[in-house]
Amino acid sequence: MNSESLTKIFGKDTVSKIHSSKVLVVGAGGIGCELLKNLVMTGFHNIEIIDLDTIDLSNLNRQFLFQKQHIKKPKAVVARESVLKFNPNAKIVSHFASVFDEKYDLDWFRSFNLVMNALDNIAARRHVNKMCLAANVPLVESGTAGYHGQVSVHFKDITCYDCVPKPIEKKTYPVCTIRSTPSEPIHCIVWAKNYLFNTLFGVPEEEEPSPEDNAEEVSNLKKEAEALKQMCESIGKPDAAVKVFNKVFSADIKRLLSMEDLWKTRQKPIPLEFKKVKEFKQADQLKFDQTVWTLEENISIFLQTIDELGKLLLKERVKDPKYAMSFDKDDELALNFVTATANLRAHIFHIEKKSRFSVKEMAGNIIPAIATTNAIVAGMMIVLAIKVLSNQKDQCQYSFLAYGGDRTHYLMNEPLQKPNPKCAICSNNYVTITIELDKPLSALVELLREMNIDGDLTIQDQHRLLYDIDFEDNLGFSLSSLGIKKGTQLTITNDDDEDSKNYSIIAFIKEGEPSVEYGELKPRPIVEPVINDNGKREGSELQHKNTKEILIIGDEFEPISLD
């Protein structure tokens, strides 16, 4: 749309702000593609995109900036190239990177007039929310799930993303069903993803027996798991894949067959005997994704992926001996391993095998995305963005798409809310501390005392305790030797006799002459435990109660508040 048309719609002043504003788009997936196209067509000239993901075949049915020749290329890079065709004069910078990277620090966030989230996971949303709060930059948040969607805006003195709880209703299955008597494809996928993948390459999950589980069988399964853990020492070595194959697909199945009572009303599993197969070579991506692999293909891919994942694990453990992998549906190797493993398990137990595409949907808890919903949500984001940049914050509202039921309207709005006074994120004080990194930790403590932060101090980085009244060992060490560098975030709390002088501080570290940037410090809220009907402590009142909310996790999904 040209400037003349935009001026007729929005007015000269608003168009001027659109042209001059610098916008960050986090995420270049389903919503992100629609949003980037809308931004450029609305006249935004200065945009940066950040996304860690690469393009997959399954993205092409709704992420219209991508085509088949772009598969395996970075989304951020290709999205930039595609939207520049709408307006070659726009200044668009792409970042094929994680928004968690320390180089994307507070100063970087402060360089934007507006941040727009088009993310697919809660952790990244929370991180961006915190950075925007600290940088005092407005954030437009979004999410879709099938026909449902939502758009919200967050800035100072308005509810932040974390003010409302994000419960995850994790589907669980009895241990014995997953480990001994699977009857559905999802049972095999959960076994492959949560049990075998985590045991071999990640952190084994603690399996809590349910009332349905047989105590004796649970005990046997624990012994079985311990034997597999010992086998992990061979991961990355030439014979590791065959050893694992023989254990989980042959020896363990034979043990199950010895329990005759299990098979009185069930079809007996058939152990797999290892045999050499031809090395699988992928030719056509569409066929690889959409068709169910043969038994031989599953065996070959299982052996290949164990070998490759094992080598990657050993390589990372040279740098970090405690390194552990976690399953990611967008990780090609991990998805191939889970697909092949689940299908071999399904073959043994006479269960329907699934294509790689189907396994990805089930393992990632994905509800298929609808392109129209993404487009509507992206359009609503633009409307909110223009209101924010035009200082029309009083006209901003939360917007929802709610389909089905007795509703008479597809689009619904709700007024913005004040921050939850006990929100664990809003209650923080965000400060910037500039200090020479060769100074000892005691110099940082002195700076904090100069801020009139009294009482017993506690200082932590994102992984460990650095200082408190009972742990003063680090006071003489330089900040740099303690791993503190530009962009490091420190959590600082104090315990004073007066509750009104107790603070929770997130400090962003910069290097230079000692100084502190901060506003009026807000006292830390008093947290009271929430006691359930059984008299047990459930958590804290740091979040709203009685919130009507569902959570759908997957490709473009986000918690959605619905009536």
C-alpha positions as CSV (number, residue, x, y, z in Angstrom):
1,M,0.0,0.0,0.0
2,N,1.4,3.4,-1.0
3,S,2.0,6.3,1.4
4,E,-0.9,8.3,0.0
5,S,-3.4,5.5,0.7
6,L,-2.0,4.9,4.2
7,T,-2.3,8.6,5.0
8,K,-6.0,8.6,4.0
9,I,-6.6,5.7,6.3
10,F,-4.4,6.5,9.3
11,G,-3.5,10.2,9.0
12,K,-0.2,11.9,8.4
13,D,1.2,11.7,11.9
14,T,0.4,8.0,12.3
15,V,2.0,7.2,8.9
16,S,5.1,9.1,9.9
17,K,5.4,7.0,13.1
18,I,4.9,3.8,11.1
19,H,7.7,4.8,8.7
20,S,10.1,5.8,11.5
21,S,9.5,3.0,14.0
22,K,11.9,0.1,14.4
23,V,10.1,-3.2,14.9
24,L,11.4,-6.6,16.1
25,V,9.5,-9.7,15.0
26,V,10.3,-12.8,17.1
27,G,9.4,-15.9,15.1
28,A,9.0,-16.4,11.4
29,G,6.6,-19.3,11.3
30,G,2.8,-19.4,10.6
31,I,1.9,-16.2,12.3
32,G,5.3,-14.6,11.7
33,C,5.1,-15.0,7.9
34,E,1.6,-13.3,7.8
35,L,2.8,-10.6,10.2
36,L,6.0,-9.8,8.2
37,K,4.0,-9.4,5.0
38,N,1.4,-7.2,6.8
39,L,4.1,-5.0,8.3
40,V,5.8,-4.3,5.0
41,M,2.5,-3.7,3.2
42,T,1.4,-1.3,6.0
43,G,4.4,0.8,5.5
44,F,6.9,-0.3,8.2
45,H,10.3,0.2,6.8
46,N,12.7,-0.8,9.6
47,I,12.2,-4.4,10.7
48,E,14.4,-7.1,12.3
49,I,13.4,-10.8,12.3
50,I,14.9,-13.5,14.6
51,D,14.1,-17.2,14.3
52,L,16.2,-20.3,15.1
53,D,14.2,-22.7,13.0
54,T,14.7,-24.0,9.4
55,I,12.0,-24.6,6.9
56,D,10.4,-28.0,6.8
57,L,8.1,-29.5,4.2
58,S,5.2,-29.5,6.6
59,N,5.5,-25.7,6.9
60,L,4.6,-25.0,3.2
61,N,0.8,-25.5,3.6
62,R,0.5,-22.3,5.7
63,Q,3.8,-20.4,5.8
64,F,3.4,-18.7,2.4
65,L,6.7,-16.9,2.3
66,F,8.4,-20.3,1.8
67,Q,8.5,-22.7,-1.2
68,K,9.8,-26.2,-1.8
69,Q,13.2,-25.0,-2.8
70,H,13.6,-23.3,0.6
71,I,13.4,-26.5,2.6
72,K,16.2,-26.8,5.2
73,K,17.0,-23.1,4.8
74,P,16.7,-20.6,7.8
75,K,13.2,-19.2,8.1
76,A,14.4,-15.7,9.1
77,V,16.7,-15.4,6.1
78,V,14.1,-16.7,3.5
79,A,11.3,-14.6,5.1
80,R,13.4,-11.5,4.7
81,E,14.1,-12.3,1.0
82,S,10.4,-13.0,0.3
83,V,8.9,-9.9,2.0
84,L,11.5,-7.6,0.3
85,K,9.7,-8.4,-2.9
86,F,6.7,-6.5,-1.6
87,N,8.8,-3.5,-0.8
88,P,12.5,-3.6,-2.0
89,N,13.1,-0.2,-0.2
90,A,12.4,-1.6,3.3
91,K,15.3,-2.1,5.7
92,I,15.0,-5.7,7.0
93,V,17.6,-7.5,9.0
94,S,17.4,-11.2,9.7
95,H,18.9,-13.2,12.5
96,F,19.2,-17.0,12.2
97,A,19.7,-17.4,16.0
98,S,18.1,-18.0,19.3
99,V,16.5,-15.0,21.1
100,F,18.1,-16.4,24.3
101,D,21.6,-15.7,23.0
102,E,23.4,-13.2,25.3
103,K,24.3,-10.9,22.4
104,Y,20.6,-10.0,22.2
105,D,20.8,-8.1,25.4
106,L,18.9,-5.3,27.0
107,D,20.5,-2.6,24.8
108,W,19.4,-4.5,21.7
109,F,15.8,-4.7,22.9
110,R,15.9,-1.0,23.8
111,S,16.8,-0.2,20.2
112,F,13.2,-1.1,19.1
113,N,10.0,0.9,19.4
114,L,7.9,-2.2,19.4
115,V,8.4,-6.0,19.8
116,M,6.0,-8.5,18.2
117,N,5.9,-12.1,19.3
118,A,5.0,-14.9,16.8
119,L,6.5,-17.8,18.9
120,D,5.6,-21.4,19.4
121,N,6.8,-22.0,23.0
122,I,6.2,-20.7,26.5
123,A,9.9,-20.4,27.5
124,A,10.7,-18.0,24.6
125,R,7.6,-16.0,25.3
126,R,8.5,-15.6,28.9
127,H,12.0,-14.5,28.0
128,V,10.9,-11.9,25.6
129,N,8.3,-10.6,28.0
130,K,10.9,-10.2,30.7
131,M,13.3,-8.4,28.3
132,C,10.6,-6.0,27.1
133,L,9.6,-5.2,30.7
134,A,13.2,-4.5,31.6
135,A,13.7,-2.4,28.4
136,N,10.3,-0.7,28.8
137,V,9.4,-1.6,25.2
138,P,5.8,-2.5,24.3
139,L,5.1,-6.1,23.4
140,V,2.4,-7.4,21.1
141,E,1.8,-11.1,21.9
142,S,-0.1,-13.7,19.7
143,G,-1.1,-17.3,19.4
144,T,-3.3,-19.6,17.4
145,A,-4.7,-23.1,17.9
146,G,-6.9,-24.4,15.1
147,Y,-9.8,-22.0,14.8
148,H,-8.9,-20.3,18.1
149,G,-6.5,-17.3,18.4
150,Q,-5.6,-14.4,20.6
151,V,-3.7,-11.1,20.5
152,S,-2.6,-9.2,23.5
153,V,-0.5,-6.1,24.3
154,H,1.8,-5.7,27.3
155,F,3.6,-2.6,28.5
156,K,4.4,-0.8,31.7
157,D,1.4,-0.7,34.1
158,I,-0.6,-3.3,32.1
159,T,-0.8,-7.0,32.7
160,C,2.4,-8.7,31.5
161,Y,2.5,-12.1,29.8
162,D,3.3,-13.9,33.1
163,C,0.5,-12.2,35.1
164,V,-1.8,-15.0,34.2
165,P,-0.8,-18.6,34.9
166,K,0.1,-21.0,32.0
167,P,-0.9,-24.5,33.2
168,I,0.3,-27.4,31.2
169,E,-2.0,-30.4,31.3
170,K,0.5,-33.1,30.5
171,K,-1.1,-36.3,29.3
172,T,0.2,-39.2,31.3
173,Y,-0.1,-43.0,30.9
174,P,0.4,-45.8,33.3
175,V,4.1,-46.9,33.4
176,C,3.2,-50.5,32.6
177,T,1.1,-49.5,29.6
178,I,4.0,-47.6,28.0
179,R,6.7,-50.1,29.0
180,S,5.0,-53.5,28.9
181,T,1.6,-53.5,27.2
182,P,1.3,-50.8,24.5
183,S,-1.9,-50.9,22.5
184,E,-1.9,-47.6,20.5
185,P,0.6,-45.8,18.3
186,I,0.9,-43.0,20.9
187,H,2.1,-45.5,23.5
188,C,4.9,-46.4,21.2
189,I,5.8,-42.8,20.5
190,V,5.8,-41.9,24.2
191,W,8.1,-44.9,24.9
192,A,10.5,-43.9,22.1
193,K,10.5,-40.2,23.0
194,N,10.2,-40.1,26.8
195,Y,11.9,-43.4,27.7
196,L,14.4,-44.5,25.2
197,F,15.6,-41.1,23.8
198,N,15.9,-39.6,27.2
199,T,17.7,-42.6,28.7
200,L,20.2,-42.8,25.9
201,F,20.8,-39.2,25.1
202,G,19.1,-37.0,27.7
203,V,17.9,-37.0,31.3
204,P,15.8,-40.1,32.1
205,E,12.3,-39.1,33.3
206,E,11.2,-40.2,36.8
207,E,8.3,-42.6,36.2
208,E,5.6,-42.4,38.8
209,P,3.6,-45.6,39.1
210,S,-0.2,-45.2,38.9
211,P,-2.8,-47.2,40.8
212,E,-3.2,-49.3,37.6
213,D,0.4,-50.4,37.6
214,N,1.4,-53.9,38.8
215,A,4.0,-53.4,41.6
216,E,6.1,-56.4,40.7
217,E,6.2,-55.4,37.1
218,V,7.2,-51.8,38.0
219,S,10.1,-53.2,40.0
220,N,11.2,-55.3,37.0
221,L,10.9,-52.3,34.7
222,K,13.2,-50.3,37.0
223,K,15.9,-53.0,36.8
224,E,15.4,-53.0,33.0
225,A,15.9,-49.3,32.9
226,E,19.1,-49.5,35.1
227,A,20.5,-52.1,32.7
228,L,19.9,-49.8,29.8
229,K,21.5,-46.8,31.6
230,Q,24.7,-48.9,32.0
231,M,24.6,-49.6,28.3
232,C,24.7,-45.8,27.7
233,E,28.5,-45.9,28.3
234,S,28.9,-47.5,24.9
235,I,26.9,-44.8,23.1
236,G,28.9,-43.3,20.3
237,K,31.0,-46.5,19.8
238,P,30.6,-48.6,16.7
239,D,28.6,-51.5,18.2
240,A,26.3,-49.3,20.4
241,A,23.3,-49.3,18.1
242,V,23.3,-53.1,17.7
243,K,23.6,-53.6,21.5
244,V,20.6,-51.3,22.1
245,F,18.6,-52.9,19.4
246,N,19.2,-56.4,20.8
247,K,18.3,-55.3,24.3
248,V,15.1,-53.3,23.7
249,F,13.6,-55.1,20.7
250,S,14.7,-58.7,21.6
251,A,15.8,-59.4,25.2
252,D,13.3,-57.1,26.9
253,I,10.5,-58.4,24.8
254,K,11.4,-62.0,25.6
255,R,11.3,-61.1,29.3
256,L,7.8,-59.8,28.8
257,L,6.8,-63.0,27.1
258,S,7.9,-65.0,30.2
259,M,5.1,-63.2,32.1
260,E,2.3,-65.5,30.9
261,D,-0.5,-63.7,32.8
262,L,0.1,-60.5,30.7
263,W,-0.9,-62.3,27.5
264,K,-4.0,-64.2,28.6
265,T,-6.2,-61.5,27.0
266,R,-3.7,-59.8,24.8
267,Q,-1.9,-60.7,21.6
268,K,1.7,-61.7,22.3
269,P,4.5,-59.5,21.0
270,I,7.0,-60.9,18.6
271,P,10.7,-60.1,19.4
272,L,12.9,-58.8,16.6
273,E,16.1,-60.5,15.8
274,F,18.8,-58.2,14.5
275,K,19.7,-58.5,10.9
276,K,21.9,-56.4,8.7
277,V,20.0,-54.2,6.3
278,K,21.0,-51.8,3.6
279,E,21.9,-48.3,4.6
280,F,18.8,-46.1,4.1
281,K,19.4,-43.2,1.8
282,Q,16.7,-40.4,1.6
283,A,15.7,-39.4,-1.9
284,D,12.4,-37.7,-1.9
285,Q,11.5,-35.5,1.0
286,L,7.7,-35.7,0.5
287,K,7.8,-39.5,0.4
288,F,10.2,-39.6,3.4
289,D,7.7,-37.5,5.4
290,Q,4.3,-38.9,4.3
291,T,4.8,-42.6,3.7
292,V,5.1,-45.3,6.4
293,W,8.6,-46.7,6.3
294,T,9.2,-50.4,5.8
295,L,10.6,-52.7,8.6
296,E,14.0,-52.6,6.9
297,E,13.9,-48.8,6.6
298,N,13.0,-48.4,10.2
299,I,15.8,-50.7,11.3
300,S,18.3,-48.9,9.1
301,I,17.2,-45.4,10.3
302,F,17.2,-46.6,13.9
303,L,20.9,-47.7,13.6
304,Q,22.0,-44.6,11.7
305,T,20.4,-42.2,14.1
306,I,21.7,-43.9,17.3
307,D,25.2,-43.7,15.8
308,E,24.9,-40.0,14.7
309,L,23.2,-38.8,17.9
310,G,25.8,-40.7,20.0
311,K,28.6,-38.9,18.2
312,L,27.0,-35.5,18.7
313,L,26.5,-36.3,22.4
314,L,30.2,-37.3,22.9
315,K,31.3,-34.1,21.0
316,E,29.2,-31.9,23.3
317,R,30.3,-33.7,26.5
318,V,33.9,-32.8,25.7
319,K,32.9,-29.2,26.4
320,D,30.3,-30.0,29.1
321,P,30.5,-33.5,30.8
322,K,26.9,-33.1,32.0
323,Y,25.5,-32.2,28.6
324,A,22.1,-33.8,27.9
325,M,20.0,-33.7,24.8
326,S,16.2,-33.0,24.9
327,F,13.7,-34.0,22.2
328,D,12.8,-31.4,19.7
329,K,10.2,-32.2,17.1
330,D,12.1,-29.9,14.7
331,D,15.4,-31.7,15.2
332,E,15.7,-34.0,12.1
333,L,17.9,-36.6,13.8
334,A,15.8,-36.7,17.0
335,L,12.5,-37.0,15.0
336,N,14.0,-39.7,12.8
337,F,15.1,-41.7,15.8
338,V,11.7,-41.4,17.5
339,T,9.8,-42.3,14.3
340,A,11.9,-45.4,13.6
341,T,12.0,-46.5,17.3
342,A,8.2,-46.1,17.7
343,N,7.5,-48.0,14.5
344,L,9.8,-50.9,15.5
345,R,8.0,-51.0,18.8
346,A,4.6,-50.9,17.0
347,H,5.7,-53.8,14.7
348,I,6.6,-56.0,17.7
349,F,3.2,-55.3,19.4
350,H,1.0,-55.6,16.2
351,I,0.1,-51.9,16.3
352,E,-0.4,-49.6,13.4
353,K,2.9,-47.9,12.3
354,K,2.9,-44.1,11.5
355,S,4.6,-41.8,9.0
356,R,7.2,-39.4,10.1
357,F,4.8,-36.5,9.6
358,S,2.2,-38.2,11.9
359,V,4.8,-39.0,14.5
360,K,5.9,-35.3,14.5
361,E,2.3,-34.2,15.1
362,M,1.8,-36.7,17.9
363,A,5.2,-36.3,19.6
364,G,5.0,-32.5,19.5
365,N,1.3,-32.4,20.7
366,I,0.5,-30.5,17.6
367,I,-3.0,-29.4,16.6
368,P,-2.9,-28.7,12.9
369,A,-2.6,-25.0,12.2
370,I,-5.1,-23.1,10.0
371,A,-3.7,-20.5,7.7
372,T,-6.8,-18.3,7.9
373,T,-6.6,-18.1,11.7
374,N,-2.9,-17.1,11.4
375,A,-3.9,-14.4,8.9
376,I,-6.7,-13.0,11.1
377,V,-4.4,-12.9,14.1
378,A,-1.6,-11.2,12.2
379,G,-4.0,-8.6,11.0
380,M,-5.2,-7.9,14.6
381,M,-1.5,-7.6,15.6
382,I,-1.1,-4.8,13.1
383,V,-4.1,-2.9,14.4
384,L,-2.7,-3.1,18.0
385,A,0.8,-2.1,16.8
386,I,-0.6,1.1,15.2
387,K,-2.6,2.0,18.3
388,V,0.5,1.5,20.5
389,L,2.8,3.6,18.2
390,S,0.1,6.3,17.9
391,N,0.0,6.6,21.8
392,Q,-3.6,5.3,21.7
393,K,-3.0,2.9,24.5
394,D,-6.4,3.7,26.0
395,Q,-8.0,2.1,22.9
396,C,-6.0,-1.1,23.1
397,Q,-7.8,-4.3,24.0
398,Y,-7.2,-8.0,24.2
399,S,-8.7,-9.8,21.2
400,F,-9.8,-13.4,20.8
401,L,-11.0,-15.7,18.1
402,A,-13.4,-18.2,19.7
403,Y,-15.1,-20.6,17.3
404,G,-17.9,-23.0,18.1
405,G,-20.4,-23.5,20.9
406,D,-23.2,-21.0,21.5
407,R,-21.1,-17.9,20.7
408,T,-22.7,-15.3,18.4
409,H,-19.4,-13.6,17.5
410,Y,-16.1,-15.1,16.2
411,L,-14.1,-12.0,17.3
412,M,-14.3,-10.9,21.0
413,N,-12.5,-8.1,22.9
414,E,-11.7,-7.6,26.5
415,P,-10.3,-4.5,28.2
416,L,-6.7,-4.3,29.3
417,Q,-6.1,-5.2,33.0
418,K,-3.8,-3.8,35.6
419,P,-0.8,-5.9,36.5
420,N,-1.3,-8.8,38.9
421,P,0.3,-7.3,42.1
422,K,1.8,-10.6,43.0
423,C,3.1,-11.6,39.6
424,A,6.6,-13.0,39.9
425,I,7.8,-11.0,36.8
426,C,6.0,-7.7,37.2
427,S,7.0,-7.5,40.9
428,N,10.7,-7.4,39.9
429,N,12.7,-4.2,39.7
430,Y,14.8,-4.1,36.5
431,V,18.1,-2.3,36.8
432,T,21.2,-1.9,34.8
433,I,24.5,-2.1,36.7
434,T,27.7,-0.9,35.0
435,I,30.8,-2.1,36.7
436,E,34.4,-3.0,35.8
437,L,34.5,-6.8,35.5
438,D,38.0,-7.1,37.0
439,K,36.5,-5.8,40.2
440,P,35.7,-8.3,43.0
441,L,32.2,-9.4,43.8
442,S,32.5,-7.3,47.0
443,A,32.4,-4.2,44.7
444,L,29.1,-5.2,43.4
445,V,27.8,-5.7,46.9
446,E,29.0,-2.2,47.8
447,L,27.1,-0.7,44.8
448,L,23.9,-2.5,46.0
449,R,24.4,-1.0,49.5
450,E,24.7,2.4,47.9
451,M,21.2,1.8,46.5
452,N,20.0,1.6,50.1
453,I,19.3,-2.1,49.8
454,D,19.7,-3.2,53.4
455,G,19.4,-6.5,55.2
456,D,20.8,-9.9,54.2
457,L,21.6,-9.9,50.4
458,T,21.4,-12.9,48.1
459,I,22.9,-12.8,44.6
460,Q,22.4,-15.5,42.0
461,D,23.1,-15.9,38.3
462,Q,20.9,-18.0,36.1
463,H,22.5,-21.3,37.3
464,R,23.9,-20.9,40.8
465,L,24.2,-19.0,44.1
466,L,27.0,-16.4,44.1
467,Y,26.6,-14.8,47.5
468,D,24.5,-14.7,50.6
469,I,25.0,-14.2,54.3
470,D,26.1,-17.8,54.8
471,F,28.2,-18.0,51.6
472,E,30.8,-15.3,51.3
473,D,33.5,-17.4,49.6
474,N,33.3,-15.5,46.3
475,L,33.6,-12.0,47.6
476,G,37.3,-11.7,46.8
477,F,37.0,-13.2,43.3
478,S,36.7,-10.9,40.2
479,L,33.4,-10.8,38.5
480,S,34.9,-12.1,35.3
481,S,36.4,-15.1,37.0
482,L,32.9,-15.9,38.3
483,G,31.6,-16.0,34.7
484,I,29.9,-12.5,34.9
485,K,30.2,-10.6,31.6
486,K,28.3,-8.0,29.6
487,G,24.7,-9.1,29.3
488,T,24.7,-11.4,32.4
489,Q,21.5,-11.3,34.3
490,L,21.7,-11.5,38.1
491,T,18.8,-12.0,40.5
492,I,19.2,-10.0,43.7
493,T,17.0,-10.2,46.8
494,N,17.3,-8.8,50.3
495,D,15.8,-9.7,53.7
496,D,15.2,-6.6,55.7
497,D,13.3,-6.3,59.0
498,E,10.8,-3.9,57.2
499,D,8.8,-5.7,54.5
500,S,8.5,-2.4,52.6
501,K,12.3,-2.4,52.1
502,N,12.5,-6.0,50.7
503,Y,13.1,-6.0,47.0
504,S,13.4,-8.5,44.1
505,I,15.8,-7.2,41.5
506,I,16.9,-8.4,38.0
507,A,20.2,-6.7,37.2
508,F,21.6,-6.5,33.7
509,I,25.4,-6.2,33.8
510,K,27.4,-3.8,31.6
511,E,31.1,-3.1,31.6
512,G,32.5,0.3,32.5
513,E,32.7,2.9,35.2
514,P,30.6,1.9,38.2
515,S,27.0,3.2,38.0
516,V,23.4,2.0,38.4
517,E,20.3,2.9,36.3
518,Y,17.1,2.3,38.1
519,G,13.8,4.0,39.0
520,E,11.8,3.9,42.2
521,L,12.2,0.5,43.7
522,K,9.0,-1.5,44.3
523,P,8.8,-3.7,47.4
524,R,8.7,-7.4,46.9
525,P,5.1,-8.8,47.4
526,I,4.5,-10.9,50.4
527,V,3.9,-14.4,49.1
528,E,1.4,-16.7,50.9
529,P,1.1,-20.4,50.2
530,V,-2.0,-21.7,48.5
531,I,-3.4,-24.6,50.5
532,N,-5.6,-27.1,48.7
533,D,-8.6,-29.0,50.1
534,N,-6.3,-31.8,51.4
535,G,-4.3,-29.3,53.4
536,K,-1.3,-29.5,51.1
537,R,0.7,-26.6,49.8
538,E,0.2,-26.1,46.1
539,G,2.3,-23.1,45.4
540,S,2.0,-19.3,45.7
541,E,-0.4,-16.5,45.0
542,L,2.1,-15.0,42.5
543,Q,-0.5,-15.6,39.9
544,H,-4.3,-15.0,39.4
545,K,-6.8,-17.6,40.6
546,N,-9.9,-18.8,38.9
547,T,-8.6,-18.0,35.4
548,K,-10.5,-19.7,32.6
549,E,-7.7,-20.9,30.4
550,I,-6.8,-23.8,28.1
551,L,-3.3,-24.5,26.9
552,I,-2.5,-26.0,23.5
553,I,1.2,-26.5,22.7
554,G,2.7,-27.0,19.3
555,D,3.5,-25.1,16.1
556,E,1.7,-21.8,16.5
557,F,0.1,-22.4,19.8
558,E,-0.3,-20.3,22.9
559,P,-2.5,-20.3,26.1
560,I,-6.0,-18.9,25.1
561,S,-8.4,-17.5,27.6
562,L,-12.0,-18.4,26.7
563,D,-15.4,-18.0,28.3
